[in-house]
Structures are given as structure tokens and as C-alpha cells.
Amino acid sequence: MLKLKSKNCYLRALEPEDLDFLYRLENSTDLWEVSGTLAPFSKKVLRNYLDNSHRDVYEVKQLRLCICNSKDDQVGLIDLFDFDPKNRRAGLGIVVLESKDRNKGLGQNALALMIDYAFSVLNLHQLYANILEDNKVSLHLFEKMGFKRVGLKKDWIKSGNGFKNEILYQKIKSS
């Protein structure tokens, strides 16, 4: 039986009581560069999103789960996006909101849980991740989890007065 739980974290569906956490995360300007956000989200918009978050991954082509620590605190989100059941692939993204919760194995364990879910339950053949070239922590994490660098998107993300490169990583399910 698959469990979305490890020794220090677990993944769960979004709940209505996640509104304040989601509001803080989505409106954190530190994350806007990688999320493509250009303006703040209202609580009304996020409440509407939460009201529809129960919809099936095959219908909405994405799955967002809350990462909780062993004390049941919300610490981040992990997403499957661009879910493509025909070609059996999806994008994978993760964020741990507060710096105090980083470098404790939460991201690595959450990724391991989601990778296992994607390959064993959704029967995906591959996952991919888009990571900014200067995000050394994420690059290291995804490489540690078996993702391979397969491409470079030059000047892909507008940042400040210039552009940043984004690296494409893939993890193909081993036979």
C-alpha cells in the first residue's frame, strides 16, 4: 500500500483551512520569479481555487498537495503540472515556504513521495522540472533525486533588469 508519508513529512490534499498558508505562499514576492506571478492573489480567488482543488488530476491536468511536517504544520506545496496521461509525463515543482523549514530533508522526502506516487499510482513514464540556473539548492536536490540535466533554456525568465537561464531536468522511470 502506498503511503504519502515519510519519517519527517507527509503529503495531503489541500483543505479549506489552508487558505491563510496559501495566501502567504502565493503572495510571497520572493517566489514570483519562478512562479510567473505578476500580481497578488486575493483570498477570494484562493478560496475559489481551494473549493475546486478536489477535481481529478485527469480532468484539470495538475495535482497540488500540501507538505506537512511531523507536527502537522504546513511547510510547503508540491505540484504535478502539465499532466499528460497519453505520453505519461508531468512537470514537478516544489516549494518550502520558510527558510527555517529548509535543509531538514523535508523537500527531499516530499519529492521522493511524489515521485513514487507519480510512477506507481499514476503510471507515469517520466517527470520533468524547470529550475533556474542560479537556484543551486534546487539543482542539487533534483540531481540527488536522480533527475538528469537535459537542456538549457537561455534567457528564459525575466528577472530585474535582465534574464536568467532555466535548466530542464528529466527523470525517466527505470524499468
C-alpha positions in Angstrom: 0.0 0.0 0.0 1.3 3.4 -1.0 1.6 6.0 1.8 2.2 9.6 1.2 4.2 9.8 4.4 7.8 9.6 5.4 9.7 9.9 8.7 9.5 13.7 8.9 6.7 14.8 6.5 3.6 13.8 4.7 1.6 15.0 1.7 -2.1 15.6 1.8 -4.8 17.2 -0.3 -5.4 20.9 0.1 -8.1 21.8 2.7 -10.2 24.9 3.3 -8.1 25.7 6.4 -5.0 26.0 4.2 -6.3 29.4 2.9 -4.0 31.6 5.1 -1.0 29.4 4.3 -1.8 29.5 0.6 -2.3 33.3 0.8 1.2 33.8 2.4 2.9 31.4 -0.1 1.2 32.7 -3.3 1.8 36.3 -2.3 5.4 35.9 -1.3 7.2 38.1 -3.8 10.4 36.0 -3.3 8.7 33.3 -5.2 7.1 35.3 -8.0 10.2 35.0 -10.3 9.8 31.2 -10.5 6.0 31.0 -10.4 5.5 33.7 -13.1 3.2 35.6 -10.8 2.8 39.3 -11.6 0.2 40.5 -9.1 -1.0 39.4 -5.6 -3.8 36.9 -5.2 -6.9 37.8 -3.2 -8.2 35.5 -0.5 -11.4 35.3 -2.6 -9.6 33.9 -5.6 -7.6 31.5 -3.5 -10.8 30.3 -1.7 -12.3 29.6 -5.1 -9.2 27.7 -6.0 -9.4 25.6 -2.8 -13.1 24.9 -3.5 -12.1 23.3 -6.8 -8.9 21.6 -5.7 -10.7 18.3 -5.3 -11.1 17.9 -9.0 -9.4 14.9 -10.6 -5.8 15.1 -12.0 -7.0 13.7 -15.3 -9.6 16.5 -15.6 -7.5 19.5 -14.5 -4.1 18.2 -15.6 -2.5 19.1 -12.3 -2.2 18.0 -8.7 -1.2 20.2 -5.8 -0.5 18.7 -2.4 0.4 20.3 0.9 3.7 19.3 2.5 3.2 19.0 6.3 5.9 18.3 8.9 5.6 15.7 11.6 3.9 18.3 13.8 1.1 18.7 11.2 2.4 22.2 10.3 2.0 23.3 6.6 5.6 23.9 5.3 5.2 23.9 1.5 3.5 22.7 -1.6 4.4 20.1 -4.2 2.8 20.1 -7.7 2.4 17.9 -10.7 1.6 20.1 -13.6 1.1 19.7 -17.4 -0.1 16.2 -16.6 -0.1 14.3 -19.9 -1.6 10.8 -19.5 -1.2 10.0 -23.2 2.5 10.5 -23.1 2.7 9.5 -19.4 4.6 12.6 -18.2 4.2 15.6 -16.0 6.1 18.6 -14.7 7.1 18.6 -11.0 7.6 21.6 -8.8 8.2 22.1 -5.0 8.4 24.9 -2.6 9.2 25.0 1.1 8.0 28.5 2.2 10.0 29.4 5.2 13.8 29.3 5.3 13.6 27.8 8.9 12.0 24.7 7.4 14.6 24.2 4.6 17.6 21.9 4.7 15.9 19.5 7.1 15.1 16.8 4.5 11.5 17.9 4.0 11.9 18.7 0.4 13.8 15.5 -0.4 11.3 13.4 1.4 8.3 15.2 -0.2 9.9 14.7 -3.7 10.5 11.0 -3.0 6.9 10.6 -2.0 5.6 12.4 -5.1 7.9 10.6 -7.5 6.8 7.3 -6.1 3.1 8.4 -6.4 3.6 9.6 -10.0 5.4 6.4 -11.1 3.4 3.8 -9.2 -0.1 5.2 -9.0 -0.4 7.5 -12.0 1.9 5.1 -14.0 3.9 8.0 -15.5 7.0 7.2 -17.6 8.8 10.5 -16.8 8.8 13.6 -14.8 10.5 16.9 -15.6 11.5 20.0 -13.7 12.4 23.6 -14.8 15.0 25.1 -12.4 16.7 28.5 -12.6 20.4 28.1 -13.2 21.2 30.2 -10.1 19.0 28.1 -7.8 21.9 25.9 -6.6 19.9 24.3 -3.8 17.1 23.0 -6.1 19.6 21.9 -8.7 21.4 19.8 -6.1 18.1 18.4 -4.7 16.8 17.3 -8.1 20.1 15.8 -9.1 20.3 14.0 -5.8 16.8 12.6 -6.6 18.0 11.1 -9.9 16.9 13.8 -12.3 19.3 14.4 -15.2 20.0 17.7 -16.9 18.8 17.5 -20.5 18.6 21.1 -21.7 19.2 24.8 -21.2 16.6 27.5 -21.9 18.7 30.6 -22.4 17.4 34.0 -21.2 14.1 32.2 -20.3 13.0 34.1 -17.2 12.8 37.9 -16.9 14.4 39.0 -13.7 15.1 42.5 -12.5 16.8 44.2 -15.4 17.9 41.1 -17.2 17.1 37.5 -18.0 18.0 34.2 -16.3 18.7 30.8 -17.8 16.5 27.9 -16.9 17.7 24.3 -16.8 15.4 21.4 -17.9 15.7 18.2 -15.9 14.1 14.8 -16.5 13.7 11.6 -14.5 12.6 8.6 -16.6 11.1 5.7 -14.7 13.5 2.8 -14.6 12.2 -0.5 -16.0 
